[in-house]
């Protein structure tokens, strides 16, 4: 409970003071792409792997970070963290989380429909130029994303994210 309140407060503060330039560049110029998600559904791991593979084939550097909320896939092929990596007051002990949020990604993609407070905190702290998320009614008030993708089918999400980011000129 206190962790959630601490993270909620810190997230709002990061949103206010984070002065990173949010200016998307064309896909052709993009070099660094980040993907973040909660490891709560096995499909998300498959989506992250597919999206990562697609972007790597395009010559992009891809970094993936997963939050093990309800561990569905035990051995992830990318970096992950859990609640044990977060202090009582909402500070991250895992240095890879802090480094991830400091990378100036050209696109930072969140695969969660309703990102939890921990993912929101990382998104708010992020130095990414363009944060890409999945449509939900909550984001209108939180303003976490610069590009929001709406899709009717879960498996089309990867194709839609790729299509929309690729068409940014």
N, C-alpha and C positions, 0 to 999 in steps of 0.2 A: 504494500500500500504506500509506504513512504517512498520507496524507489520510484513508483509510478508518478507520484506527486513531484518528486525531485526532477525526474526526467521531463515531465510536462512543463515545469517551470523553466528548466534549462532550454528546452526546445523553443519555447516562446522567446526567450532571450536571444538564442542564436538567430532566430528569424529576424529579430529587430536589428542586431548588431552585425550580422554577416554582410559585409559590403562587397562580396565577390561579384564581379561583373557577370551578369546573366545575359549573355549575348550569344545566341547559337550561331555556329559557323556552318558552312556547307558540309555535307557529308564527305565530299571529295577531299576537303581540307582536314577533316577530323582524323586524329591519330589515336586518342585514348578514349576507350569506352569502358564504363563501369557497370556492373550488374549487381544488384542487391536484392535479397529476398529472404523470407522466413521459410525455413525447412519444415513446413507443416503439412505439405502434400507431396507425394512422390512425383506428381506431374510437374511441379515447379523445378525440381532438379533436372528433369528432362528438358524443360523449356530453357533453363539457363544454359545447359550444355549445347542445345541446338543453336540458340542465339549466339553464344560464344563462338561456336564453330563457324557460323555464317560470317560473323564480323572478322574473324581471323583470316578467313579466305579472302576477304576484301583488303587484307593488309593492315588491319587495325590491331592495336595492342589492347587486350581485354583483361580486365581484372574482375573477378567474381568474389563476392562476400555473402555468406549465408548465416542467418541467425537460427541457431538450433533451439526453436521454441518447443516444439513437440517433435523430437527427432524421428523422422520417417525413413531417412536413408542414413545408415550408420557411418559409412565411409565416403564422404563427399570428395570429389576430385578437385575441390577448391577450398580456400580458407573459410573457416567458420568460427563462430563464437557462441557463447551461451550466457545465461544470467550470472554464472559464476565469474565471468570476466568483467562484471560491473559492480562497483562499490555501492554501499548503502546509500550514498548521496548522489549516485548517478554518474560517477566518473568511470571511464573505461580503463581497465587494467591491461587489456590486451593491446599492445603497441600497434599491431596490424590494423586494428579498428581506427585508431587515431591517424595512422598513415593514410588509410583508405579515404577518410573524410578530408584530408589535406590535399589529395591529388586533384589537380585541375582537369577533371575529365571533360572532354568535349560533349559527351552525352553520358548521363548517369541514369540507368534504367532500373526502376523498381517493379518487380513482378507481382507484388502483393496488391490485391484489390482494396483491402483495408489495412494499410501498414500500421503496425502497432507502434506504441510510443517509442520503443527502442529504435526501430527503423526510421521513424519520423525524426528522431533526434539526430541520427547520422545524416539524413537528408538536409535538415536545417543547418547543420554544421558544415556541410559539404561546400567545396570550392568549385563544383561543377558548373560549366557554362550553361548547360541545358539539362534539367532534370525531367525525365520522361516517366509517366505513371499511367496507371489504368484508371479509367473513369470511375468515380464514386461521388456521391453527394457531399461527402465530408470535405473533399479537397477545395470546394468553392470557398469555404471560410478559412481553411488552413493555408492555402496558396503554397503548397509544397512543390508543385510541378509547373514547368514552363510549357510542356507539351503533354496533353492528356489524350490517351487513346481509348476509344470505346469499341468494344467488340461483343458480339452476341455469343460466340463460341470460344471456349477456353483455348482450344488448340490453334485457333486462328490468331491468337494473341501474338505469338512469335512472328508470324508472317506480317501481321499488321504493324508491329513495332519496327520490324526491319524495313517494311515498305515506306512508312512515314519518315523514319530517320534518313533513309537513303534518298528520299525525294526533297530533302531540305537543300536548297541551293543558295 
